[in-house]
Amino acid sequence: MTRTADQPPIAGTAARAATSDVELLIGGMTCASCAARVEKKLNRMAGVTATVNYATEKAKVNHPADIQVADLIAVVEKTGYTAEEPAPPAPEPQETGQAPEDPELAAHRQRLTVSALLAVPVVLLSMIPALQFDDWQWLALTLASPVVVWGGLPFHRAAFTNARHGTATMDTLISMGTLAAFGWSLWALFLGDAGMAGMRDDFEFTVARTDGASQIYLEVASGVVTFILLGRYLEARAKRRAGAALRALMELGAKDVSVLRDGRETRVPVDRLAVGDRFVVRPGEKIATDGTVVEGTSAVDAAMLTGESVPVDVTVGDAVTGATVNAGGRLVVEATRIGADTRLARMAKLVEDAQNGKAEVQRLADRVSAVFVPTVIVLAVAAFGAWLGITDDTVAAFTAAVAVLIIACPCALGLATPTALMVGTGRGAQLGILIKGPEVLESTRRVDTVVLDKTGTVTTGRMALQGVYVAEGTDEEQVLRLAGAVEHASEHPVARAVAAGAEERLGRLPEVEGFENVPGRGVRGRVEGREVAVGRLYDALPPVLARAREEAERDGRTAVVVGWDGAARGVVAVADAVKETSAEAVRELRALGLAPVLLTGDNRTVAEAVAEAVGIDQVIAEVLPEDKVEAVRRLQREGRCVAMVGDGVNDAAALATADLGLAMGTGTDAAIEAGDLTLVRGDLRVAADAIRLSRRTLTVIKGNLVWAFGYNVAALPLAAAGLLNPMIAGAAMAFSSVFVVTNSLRLRTFR
């Protein structure tokens, strides 16, 4: 589970010790201040760098080789929490038609259900005098006791553990508040006047002056526990929904596969596949792992992985991706990547890393949460003293202090960023957009210029037939058929484009005899009894063909002359075709306030033709691969915040240099590693979607933080001023966290 990354020695110093990365599952955290404390304790260890995420309940730790994982776990346990390395994936259970329920969620619901059934009668009896019969208070005590003791046990246990370690968390506030209310009620019932027959109690939304000996707070003690249990349950359920996209992504893969061994098919679990194995994929089956088609043709549906709804045709030699679905004929595939190296596994790792990261705004919230609980306890004591000094009313002072303890909630602060990040990155994965980390979100807000690599990004990266021009008295179909037949025997990219275009328009092509390649000039051969030549084998052209060739080359196309029996008969033009969606993508990027720039190593004529076709005004052409970085830096020196979209090895450095790098997932591994966002589909429109999703996620995060800060800033003075009954305070506190998580879940509907 650990990965060692030796760091190179720094000149003039001793080589640094090797470090390892490990991921730990942290148990027992109940609020953001818990996460902050675990993180602080781990970071105090020499050479350790840790990030603890409350929403995902995970710690990412980089530690020196001389510190063992057991040492890290021991530190977490000494802090009062549990830690363990994630278990390897368990075997899939048999299909039952129903997903297994999360045990933690089931336990939450059971505790909530029992507490609610007992607390509701207590709250109704306490709030509605008409329901209060003689000795009703003893029934209320009977019902409230298990709620406070058993229902609130997780809070009391956590508060006790924290106290042993000299710390305080949200659980400390809840436990102190509810036990204080319950203890006061016991004193009033057994030692005061509240236990007398005929006692009546009126519920007040604000602090009221009463005789302390006759005042009980059983509805506060049981109601607050129930409200907070409800909040925790809704929060846990929402967090599970927030992480559903990542779980779905990780579960996409096939579970078993038909491997060809000694000419026979053998069904084996997919984890027993090895690189080089050949396996059979029948129509409707998932492709088990990344590989290359060695037999058969089909259409592959990658919608689950990329969001692309149209199946892609594949044939021998084409690469296919694990977890996509064979929608057509039988395929035999040779495995090229397995396990953690597959595209699906790397996608899931990217998403998980992003969800475990922290944006800068979240670090501020964590710092606030770390000092928040002690501050609230001091404020509660101050409120008690102030009320007691001003009013000389112990009941009013006690009520205000309990309200302050209960309404304070750093949970919303802790959940504001990670829940939005979980949902946003998960939704992005469903749409074929992989966001590498939370810091990327800030970059998308500032970007004002987008640099687009031409080949493979704006264009298909493959030559395609663009036009056929013929001399007088010559048939266009005949020119294309004869040219296609000869070019079909050549491996040159231009030849393949001519042959593919001819086959697409005319169907099966005739056979060629006596094929000959003339280096640097073209090809020739005998087709249908004619000596056909294609390329630059004719010096003299009829005026109509000469003009056609000039126009094609002026438009950035490659023109080849076709002739037979010694005379030029036509001109065929091919070019790197512009993707059908590129023009629409450029319009969408402009609508986001981004100025598009085309960057290419091609000659200016070709670049300007492509730019005109898609609606780009600024072109940087004839740039060597190593100069692409300087082109990006030049734009940055002009004061622009630059996003770069590319797919090749020669784009990797420019992607890393840009303020925001968007790598086409159909490109090279180097480009994908260098990018901040990976677009799984080769569709440039996804770049606009990625920026919109990132900006929307950032907006939700900021909205959550405004609410979380604003809630505490407004609620604490109200509670201290005696304007909130403790039970109302408990309900408000519970639902502040629910609001933050629910607000984040709106990102699931992003289109």
N, C-alpha and C positions, 0 to 999 in steps of 0.2 A: 504493500500500500504506500510505501515511501518511494520517492524519486530523488536520486542523488544528482546534484548539479555542481561539479567542480568549477570553482571560479579561477580564472587565470591569475597568476601572480602579478602584482603591481610593481612597476620598476622602482627600485630603491627600497623596497620593503620585503619582508618575508612573505611567502605565498600564504594566501588566506586558507584557513581550514575549510574543507569541504562542508557544504551545508545540505540539508535535506528538507523537502517539503512534505508535510503530512496533514491530513484532514482528520479532525476529531468531531465526533458527535457529542454535543454537550447536553446533559440532562439536568432537569431541575430549575432551569431559568424560567422566571415568571414575569420579568419586565426588563426594560432596556438597561436599568442600572445593574441588574445581574450580569448582563453581557459585558457592560463596561468594566465591572469589577474583575471578571474572569480574564478579560483582555489585559487589564492593568497588571494582574498578578503574573500572567505568562510573559509579558513584555519586560518584567523586572528580572527575568532570568538572563544571564549573560549570553549575548549573541542571538537571542530569540526575538523574532518579529512575528506578532500574532494579530489576527483580525477575527473578532467574534461577531457573528451575525445573529441577532435575536430571532429574526423571522425564520431563517432557515435552520436555526439551532445547530450551527456548525462553526468550528474554528479552523481557519487556515493558518498553519504555523510553519515558519521557516526556522530551522534550528541547527546549531553546529553538530558535527558528527560525534562529539564527545557527550552530547546530551541525548539520552535515549527517549523513545516515545513513552516508556513507562515513567520516566521522570516528569514529563509533561502532564501525564494523566494524574500523577501523584499531587502535583501542584494544584490542578483543578479540583481534585477531591479535598485537599486541605482548605480550599476556598469555600467548600460546602456544596459542591455540585458533582455530577458524575461525568466521566469522559470515556470514550472508547473509539477505536478505529471502526469505520464502516465495515459491516460484514460483507463478504463476497455475495453476489447475487444468488438467492436461493432458487432451487428448481421451481419451474412454473407449476402452480397447482392445476389440477384438472379443471377443464372448462365447466363452469356450472351455470353460465349465463348471467352471473351476478358477480361484481367485483367484491373482494373480501373487504370487510369494514376495518377501518383503522382502530386498533384496540384502545389507543389513547382517547380517540374521539368518543368511543362507546363508554369509556369510564367517565368522561366529562358529562355525557348525557345522563348516565345513571345517577350521578351525584346531583346534577341539576334537577332532574325529575323528582327525586325524593324530597329534596329541599323545597322545591316549589310547592309540592302538594301539602307540605307541612306549614310553610310560611304564609301561603295565601290566606288561610283562615285567621292567622295571627294578625296580619295586616288589616283584614276587613274588620275584625273585632275591635282593633285599636283605633281605627279611623272613623268608624260609624257607631256613635253612641247608642243608636236604636238597637243594635245587635248585642249590646253588652248586658248580659243577665247577671244575676248574683254569682259571685265567685268565678266570673269569666276569666279573670286574670290568671287563675291557676291552670285552666285549660290552655291559655296562651303560653304559660311557662312550660307546660308539658310538651306542647308542639314545637316551641321555639328552641328548646334545649338541644335536641338532636341536630337541628339545623346549624346552630352556632358551633357545637362541639364536633359533630361528624362532617356536616356540610362544609364548615370552615376549616377542617383539619389540614388541608394542603397549605392554607395561609399560615395557620399557627405553627405547623411543622417547619415551614420555610423561615418564619420569623425567629423561631427558637434556634435553628441552625445558623442564621445570620448573626443572632446575638452572641452565640458561642464564638464566632469569628470576629466579633467587635464591629459588625457592619449593620446596615439597615437598608431594606428595599421596599418596594411597593407592598409586599406581603406584610412587612412590619407595620405599615400604616393601617392596612385593613385589619390585621389581627388586633392591634392596639385599640382601634376604634370600636370594633364589634365586641371585644371582650370587656372594654370599659362600659359600653352600653348595657351588656348583659350583666356585668358585675353590679352596676348601679341598680339594675332592676331587682337582682337577688337581695341586695341590701334593703331596698324599699319594701319588698314583699315580706321578708322575714324579720326585719328589724324596724321597719317604718310602718306607715299607715296604709300602704298600697295593698296589703293582703287582706284588709277588712272586707266583709261582705257588703255589697252595695257600692263598691268603689266604681267611679266612672272616669273615663279618660277621653279628652278631646284632642284630635290631631291638629297640629298647627304647621303651616308651611314655613313659618319663620320661628326664631327663638322666642319662647313665651315665658313669662315669669310665673312660676307655680311653687307650691310647697314641695320641696325636694323629697320629703319622706313619703309623699303619695304619688310621685311621678315614676312611671316605668317606661323603659325603652326597648321592650321586647320586639316591637314591630321594626325598630331601627336595626337591632342586632340580626334578626332573621331576614328582614327585607334586604339589607345591604349584602349579606352573604349570598342570597339568592340572585340579586341583580348582578353581582360581580361574577358569580358562577355562570350566569346567562351570558354575560359579556365574554368570559373566557371561552365558553363553548362556541359562541358565534365567531369569535376571533380564530379559534383553532380550525373550525370548519372552513372559514374564509381563506385562511392561510393554506389549507390543503387544496382548495380550489385554485388558489394563486399558483401553486406549484404543479398543478395538474398537467400543464402543457409540457413541462420538462419530463414528467413521469411518462406521459403518452409518447414523447419522442424516444425515450429510452426503451420503451416496450414495443416499438415498431418492428424490430427485427424479427426474422424467422426464428423458430425454435428448433427445427430439425431440417435436414437436407438430404437429398438423394445423391450420393457420391458415386462416381463411376470408378470402380476398381476391378481390374482384370476383366473389363468388358461387361461387368454386371453392376446393376444399381444396388447400393446399400444405403438404407436409411440410418443416419447417425445424427446425434445432437450437433447443432451448429458450432459449438465450441470445440469440436474435434476436427474441424476443417483445418487444413494446412495450406500455406501458399503453394500454388502449383496444382492443387487438387482440381479435378474437373467434376462439375455437378450438373444435374439435370433440373431445369425449371419448366414445369408444365403450365399451360394457360391457367390463370387465376391464382398461381402460387407466388409467394414473395421470393425475390432473389435473396439468397442467404447472406451474401457478402459482396464486397466490391470485386469486380473481375472484368474479364474481356470475353466477348462472345466468340466461340470457336466453331459453333455449328448452329444453323437455323436463322430465321428472321422472325421478328415480332414487333409489337408496339409495347412500350413500357410506360406504365402509369406511375408518375413520381409525385402525384398530388399530395400524398401524406407527408412527403419529405420537403418539397419545394413550394407547395401551393399552386403549382402549374397544373391547370385542369386538362390540357390537351396531351394525350399520350405521345411519346416520341418514338419514331421508328428506329429499330436497331437491326444490324446485320453483322456478319462475321467481321471481326476486327474492332467493333465498337465497344467502348467501355460502358459498363452498367454499374449501378450503385446498389449496395445492399439495402433491403427494406422496401425497395420499389416493387411494383407488382407487374408480373408478366401478363399483359392483357391480350396477347395474340397467340402465336404458335409456340411449338416446343423449342427451347433453347438449351444448348450445352455451353456452360460458362466455366472459364478457368479462373480460379481465385487468385487475385493479386494483392489483396489486403485482408487481414483478419483481425478480429478482436478490437483492441483500442486504436488500431491504425485506420479503421474504416471511416468512411466519411460520416456515417451516422454517429459513431462513437465520438469523433472529433467535434461534431456539431453539439452533441449533448454536453461534452466537456466545456466547450466555449460558453454555452448557456449557463451551465452550473457555476463556472468561474465568475461570470458576470453577476449572477444572483448573489454570490457570496461576497462580492466586493462592496466597497462603501464609497459613496459620493462625498465630496468635501462638506456639503451641507449636512450630511448625516453625522459626520464627525463632530460638528458643532452640537447637534442634538445629543450625542452620546456624552459629551463633556457636561452639558446641562443636566442630563439624567443622573450623572455620577454624584453631583452635589445636591440634587433636588430633594431627596428624601430627608437627609439631615436638616435641610433648611425648613422643610414642612413641619418636622417635629418641633423645631424651635419656634416656628410661627404659631403652632397649636398651643404651645405653652404660653407664648406671649398673649394670644387671644384669650386664653383662660384667665391669665393674670389681669389683663385689661378689663375684661367683663366683671371680674370679681371686684376689682378696685373701684370701678365706676358705679356698678349697680348693687354690689354686695349681695348678688343673687348667685348662689352656687350652681343651681340647676341651669340657669341661662349660660353661665360661664362654661359649664361642662358641655352643654349642647353645642355651643359654638366651637369649642375645641375639638369635639368628636367630628363635627361637620368638616372642619379644616383637614383633619387626618384622612377622612374618607374621600373627599372630593379630589384630592391631589392625584394626578395620574401621569407619570412619565411614560406609561405604556404607549400612548398615542405618539409621543415623540420617537420612541424606539421603532415603531412600526411604520412611520410615515414614508421613509425612503425604501426599505427593503421590500415591503409588500408591493409597492408600485413597480419596483424594479423586477420582482418576480413575475408579476403579471405581464409587464411590458416586454421583457425578454422572452417569456414563454409564448406570448402572442406573436412576437417577431419570428420565433422558430417555426411556428405554424405557417407563416406567410413566406418562409424562405429568407428571413432576415436574421442574422446572428450579430448581436451587440456584444462586443468584447468586455465592456466594463462600464460602471456608472460614470466614470470621468468622461466617457464619450458623449454622454447626453449634453453636458455643458458646451462641448465643441459644436454640436449641431445648432445650438442657438446663435452662436456668433458667426458662423460661416456665411460669407456673402458672394464667394466665387467658387464655381465648380469646374475643375479641369478634367476633360474627358479624353482618355486615350482613344485613338481611332480604331486600330485593328483589334477585333475581338470584343470591343466595348460598344462603339457606335456602329461598327460594321460587323459582319458575321465572322470575319477572319478567314473566309474561304472565297476563292474566285467563283464567280457565277456568270452565266451567259446573260449579256445585257442587250444585245441587238444583232441583227443580220441585215447586211446591205448587199444588193445584187446588181450586176451589170444588166444592161438592156437585153431582153430576150432570154434571161436566165430565171429559173424558178427558185424561189427562196427555200422551198422544202428540199429541193434537190441539193442545193449548196449545203444546207445543214446536215442532210443525211450522209453525204459523201465525206464532209469534214468530220462529222461525229464518228464515222466508221474508222477513219484513219487514226484520229486522236484517241480512240478507245484503246489502242494498243500502246499508248505512251503513258508514262508515269508523271510527266510534267504537270504542275498545278494548273497551268493554262489549258493544257490538253484535257485534263480531267474535267475542267469546267465546261469545255465545249462538248465533250462526249456526254456528260450528265445532262446538259441542257437539251441536246439532241434527243436523248432517250426520253426525257420528260415530255417533250413536245410530240415526238413521232413514234415512240414505242421501240420495239426491237430494231437494232441497226444491222445492216448487212456485214458479212465477214470481209476482212482485209487480207490480201495476199501480198507477199514480197515486201513486208513492212521494212522501212529503213529510216533511221534517225540521222539527220544531217546536223552535226553539232553546231550550235549557235545560229542555225538558219531555220530549222523546222523538221517536218516529217513527210514521208511520201509512201505510197503503196498503191496496189491495184484493187479497185472496188467496182463491182458490176461491170467489169471489162474496161474501165477507164483508169488511166494513170493519174492519180490524184496527188496534189502537193498542197501542204498547209504550212503557213509560217511566213518567212521573209525570203521566199525562193523566187519571187518575181520582181524584176527590176522596173519594168514598165507596167503602169496601171491605166485602165480607161479613166478619163476625167471624173466620172461619177464615183468610181471607187477610190480615187486619190482624195477627193473631197471628203468622202465618208471616213477614210482613215485619219485625215487631219482633224476632223470634228471629234472623232472618238478619243484621239490622243489629247486634244485640247480639254476635253471633259474628264481627263484623268483615267481613261480606260486603256486597256491593252488591246490593240487591233492586230488580227492575223488575217493574212490573205489566203483565200481558197481558190484553187484552180485545177483544171484537168486538161489533158491533151495539149499542154503547152501554153494555155491562155488563162489569165486571171479571170475568175467568174464572180467572186464575191468577197466581202470583208465580214469577219465575225468579230464582235467586240465583247470582251469579258472584263470584269472588274470585281474587286472585293465589294460584295453587295452590302448596302446599308440595311440594317435590321428594320423590319416593318414597324417596330414600335419606337424606334429612336427619335423620330420627329415629335411624337406625342410625349416622350419622356423629357425632351428638351423644353417643351411648353410647360410641363408640370414643374420642372426645376425653376423655370423663370417665375412661375406663379408663387413659388416659395421665396422669391426675392433673391435668387441666385443668378449671377451672370455666368453663362457657360463659355468655356474656352476649349477649343479643339487642339490637342497636342499630339504630334505624330512625327515619325522619322521619314515619312513619305515626302515626295516632292510637293511643292506648294500647289501645283495645278490640281493634283489628285485631292489634296487636303481641302482646298477651297471648294471643289465640286461636292465633296461629302458635306462640308459645312453648310453650303447653300441648300443641299437637299434636306437637312434636318433643322435649319433655322439658327445656325450659330454665326455670330458676327466676327468674333476674334479667333484667329488661327495662328498657332505657333507650329511651323512645319520645318522639315529637314533637320530635325534634332536627333543627335546621336543618343543611344540609350543612356550613356553616362551623363549627358547634358540635361536629361529630364529633371533631375534634382535641382539644377541651377535655374531652370525655367520656373519651377515652383517657388524657389527662393526669391526670384526676381519679382514675382507677383506679390509675395509676402512683404518685400521691401517697399512696395508701392502702397503698403498699408492695408492690403486685403487679407481676409481670413479665408484660407484656401482649403477646399475639399478636393480630393483627387480620386477619380474612378479609373481602375485599370485591372488587367488580368494576367500580364506576362511577367516573366522573370525580370525583364528590363524595367518593369514598373515598380518593383518592390521597394527600391530606395526612395523613389518619389512618393509612394504611398506612406512610407514611414516619415518622410520630411513634412508632408502636408499637415495642416492643423487637424484634418479629418481624412482618414484613408478608407475608401470603400473598395473592397476587393470583390471582383466577380468570382463566384464560387465555381464557375466553369473553367477558371484559369488555373494557374500554377500554384503549387503549395507555397512557394516563396512569396507570391503576391498575397495569398490568403493570410499567411503568418504576419505580414507587415501591415495589413489593414486593421482599422478599428471596427469597421462593420464589414461583414461578409454577406454578399448577395448570392444566395445559393443558386438561383436561376440566372441564366445569361441574358436577362431582360433588363434593359437600362431603366425602365419605368420603376423597377423595384428600388432604385437609388432614391427616387423621390418619395416612395412609400417609407423607406428606411429613415429618411430625415424627418418626415412627418411623424412617424411613430416615436422616434427619439424625442422630438420636441414635445409631443403630447405627453409622453411619460414624464419628462422634466416638469411640465406644467402641473401634472397630477402630484408629483412629489412636493413641489412648492406649495400647492394648495393644501396638501396634508400638513405640512409644517406650519403654515399660517394658522390652520385650524388648531393644531396641537399646542402651539405657543399661545395663541389667542385664548383658547379654552382655559388654560391654567392662569394666565394673566387676569382674566375676568372672573374666574370661579373662586379663586382663593380669597380675594378681598370680600366677595359676597358672603362666603362662608364665615370669615372672621368677623364680619359686621352683623352676623346673626340673621341674615336674610334667607338662609336655606336650612330646612330640616335635614338632619343627617341621612335619612332614607332617600330624600330627593337628591341629595349630594351623591349617594352611592349609585343611584340610577344614572345620573349625569356622567359620573366617572366611567361606569361600565360602557355606556354607549358612545363615549368619545373615541374609544379604541375601535369599536364596531364601525363607527362612521369612517375612520381612516381606512380600514381594510375594505369596506364596501365601496368607498370612493375609488380605491385602486382597482377594484374588480371591473370598473367601467371600461378599462383598457381592453378587456376581453372582447368587446364589441368593435374594436378598431377594424376598419375596412381599408 
